[in-house]
Amino acid sequence: MIKMTLLAAAVIVAVFAALNWLDIDRTMRADDTRVGTGSAIAASGTDDKTSTQGNAGDGFVKPSKADLKKKLTPIQYRVTQKNGTERPFNNKYWDNHKDGIYVDIVSGEPLFSSKEKFDSGTGWPSFTKPLADGNIVEVTDKSLLMTRIEVRSKYGDSHLGHVFDDGPDPAGLRYCINSASLRFIPKADLKKEGYEEFLVIFE
């Protein structure tokens, strides 16, 4: 019985890994086609060729496509703009345990806190909840022959990752996020970087 349970678990892990590698391969060849429906860009009637200036809160804006190509690394651009997926266990923040917050690499809007980060064993940064709910947009993603919930930033419209219902209590959620979509700001730098309001969560 134990052997059958272990075998079933191994099969599930293998299938999940295969689907994620398919996602990586698909997005490496993708053009500007977006996954899912209802993204912040689709709702606002803009695309990645234009800036969202004039339609962002607290000064968070999406730069133009040309500026993004100058600002972002190839992996950051592929993940945030082409709905890509970085490799697990081979990314910047999956095992980062420092106190601080994670902001959108594109717009700078605050997204997650180290207080809600946990080790999910998946090889990607995982969080139980967003730092600011208003900065997260959830989109139905029906790629890879399954239905998932994609997570995007509100103002930058960056692809961040997906949210699953297999997280820890009490909410039971796991926000599985690409490091390439994030910039980490250590607790010591929050005031200098203009995020002083979030110091209170570390007191």
C-alpha positions in Angstrom: 0.0 0.0 0.0 2.8 2.3 0.9 4.7 1.5 -2.3 1.5 2.3 -4.4 1.1 5.6 -2.5 4.7 6.6 -3.2 4.4 5.6 -6.8 1.3 7.7 -7.2 3.0 10.7 -5.6 6.0 10.3 -7.9 3.7 10.2 -11.0 1.9 13.4 -9.9 5.3 15.2 -9.3 6.6 14.0 -12.7 3.4 15.1 -14.5 3.6 18.5 -12.9 7.2 18.9 -13.8 6.6 17.9 -17.4 3.8 20.4 -17.7 5.9 23.2 -16.4 8.8 22.3 -18.7 6.3 22.4 -21.6 5.2 25.8 -20.4 8.9 26.9 -20.4 9.4 25.6 -23.9 6.2 27.1 -25.2 6.9 30.6 -23.9 10.5 30.6 -25.2 9.0 30.3 -28.7 6.0 32.5 -28.1 5.3 35.8 -29.8 3.3 38.6 -28.3 0.2 36.5 -27.9 -1.2 36.7 -24.4 -2.5 33.8 -22.3 -5.9 33.8 -20.7 -8.6 36.5 -20.9 -9.4 39.6 -18.9 -5.9 40.9 -18.3 -5.3 44.4 -17.1 -4.1 45.4 -20.6 -7.1 43.9 -22.3 -9.4 45.7 -20.0 -7.7 49.1 -20.4 -7.5 48.8 -24.2 -3.7 49.2 -24.3 -1.0 46.8 -25.3 2.7 46.3 -24.7 3.6 48.9 -27.3 2.2 51.7 -25.2 2.8 53.0 -21.7 0.0 52.9 -19.1 1.0 56.4 -17.8 -2.0 58.4 -16.7 -3.9 55.2 -15.7 -1.8 54.1 -12.7 -2.2 54.5 -9.0 0.5 55.8 -6.6 2.8 56.6 -9.6 3.2 52.9 -10.7 3.3 52.8 -14.5 4.3 50.4 -17.2 7.1 51.7 -19.4 7.0 51.5 -23.2 8.0 48.3 -24.9 11.2 49.9 -26.1 12.1 51.0 -22.6 11.3 47.6 -21.2 13.6 45.9 -23.6 16.4 48.2 -22.4 15.5 47.8 -18.7 14.8 44.1 -18.4 17.1 41.1 -18.8 16.0 38.6 -21.5 14.5 36.2 -18.9 12.7 39.1 -17.1 11.3 40.3 -20.4 10.2 36.8 -21.5 8.5 36.0 -18.2 6.8 39.4 -17.6 5.9 40.2 -21.2 5.5 36.9 -22.9 3.9 34.9 -20.0 7.1 32.8 -19.6 8.2 30.5 -16.8 11.7 30.4 -15.4 13.3 27.1 -14.3 12.7 25.9 -10.8 15.5 25.9 -8.2 17.5 28.0 -10.6 16.2 31.5 -10.0 17.1 34.4 -7.8 14.6 34.3 -4.9 13.3 30.7 -4.5 15.5 30.3 -1.3 15.7 33.9 -0.2 15.0 34.1 3.5 15.7 37.8 4.2 13.2 40.3 5.6 11.7 42.6 3.0 9.2 43.0 0.3 8.9 42.0 -3.4 7.8 44.5 -6.0 7.0 44.3 -9.7 10.2 44.4 -11.7 8.4 46.5 -14.3 6.3 49.0 -12.3 7.7 48.9 -8.8 4.2 48.2 -7.3 4.4 46.2 -4.0 3.3 42.7 -4.4 4.5 40.3 -1.7 6.2 40.3 1.7 8.8 37.9 3.2 6.4 37.5 6.1 4.1 35.4 3.8 6.9 33.6 2.0 7.2 29.9 2.6 9.1 26.9 1.2 6.7 25.1 -1.0 9.3 22.6 -2.3 8.5 23.7 -5.9 11.7 25.7 -6.6 9.8 29.0 -7.1 9.1 31.8 -4.6 5.8 30.9 -2.9 3.6 33.2 -0.8 0.4 32.6 1.2 -1.1 35.9 0.2 -0.3 39.2 -1.5 1.1 42.2 0.3 -1.4 44.5 -1.4 -4.5 42.8 -2.8 -5.3 45.8 -5.0 -2.1 45.3 -7.0 -2.9 41.7 -8.0 -5.1 40.7 -10.9 -6.2 37.1 -11.4 -6.9 35.8 -14.9 -8.2 32.4 -16.1 -5.5 30.6 -17.9 -6.6 27.6 -20.1 -3.2 26.8 -21.6 -1.6 23.3 -21.4 -4.9 21.5 -21.5 -5.9 22.6 -18.0 -7.5 25.5 -16.2 -5.3 27.6 -13.9 -5.5 31.0 -12.3 -2.8 33.3 -13.6 -1.5 36.1 -11.4 -0.6 39.5 -13.0 0.3 42.9 -11.5 -2.3 45.5 -11.8 -0.4 48.5 -13.1 2.6 46.9 -14.8 0.4 44.1 -16.2 3.4 41.7 -15.7 2.9 38.0 -15.8 3.9 36.9 -12.2 2.9 33.3 -12.0 -0.1 31.3 -10.8 -2.1 30.8 -7.6 -3.1 27.3 -6.4 -5.3 26.0 -3.6 -2.7 23.7 -2.1 -1.1 26.2 0.2 -0.8 26.1 4.0 -3.6 27.1 6.5 -5.4 29.2 7.1 -6.2 30.4 3.6 -4.8 27.3 1.8 -3.4 29.4 -1.1 0.0 29.2 -2.8 1.0 32.1 -5.0 3.7 30.5 -7.2 5.7 33.4 -8.5 8.6 33.8 -11.0 11.7 35.5 -9.5 12.2 37.2 -12.8 9.0 39.2 -12.2 10.2 40.5 -8.9 12.6 42.9 -7.3 13.4 42.3 -3.7 13.8 45.3 -1.4 15.4 44.4 2.0 13.8 45.7 5.2 16.8 48.0 5.7 16.3 49.7 2.3 12.5 50.2 2.5 12.7 53.9 3.6 15.4 54.7 1.1 13.5 53.1 -1.8 10.2 54.9 -0.9 8.4 52.0 0.7 8.6 53.2 4.3 4.9 52.4 4.9 5.7 48.7 5.0 8.2 48.9 7.8 5.4 48.4 10.3 4.9 44.8 9.2 8.4 43.9 10.4 8.1 45.5 13.9 
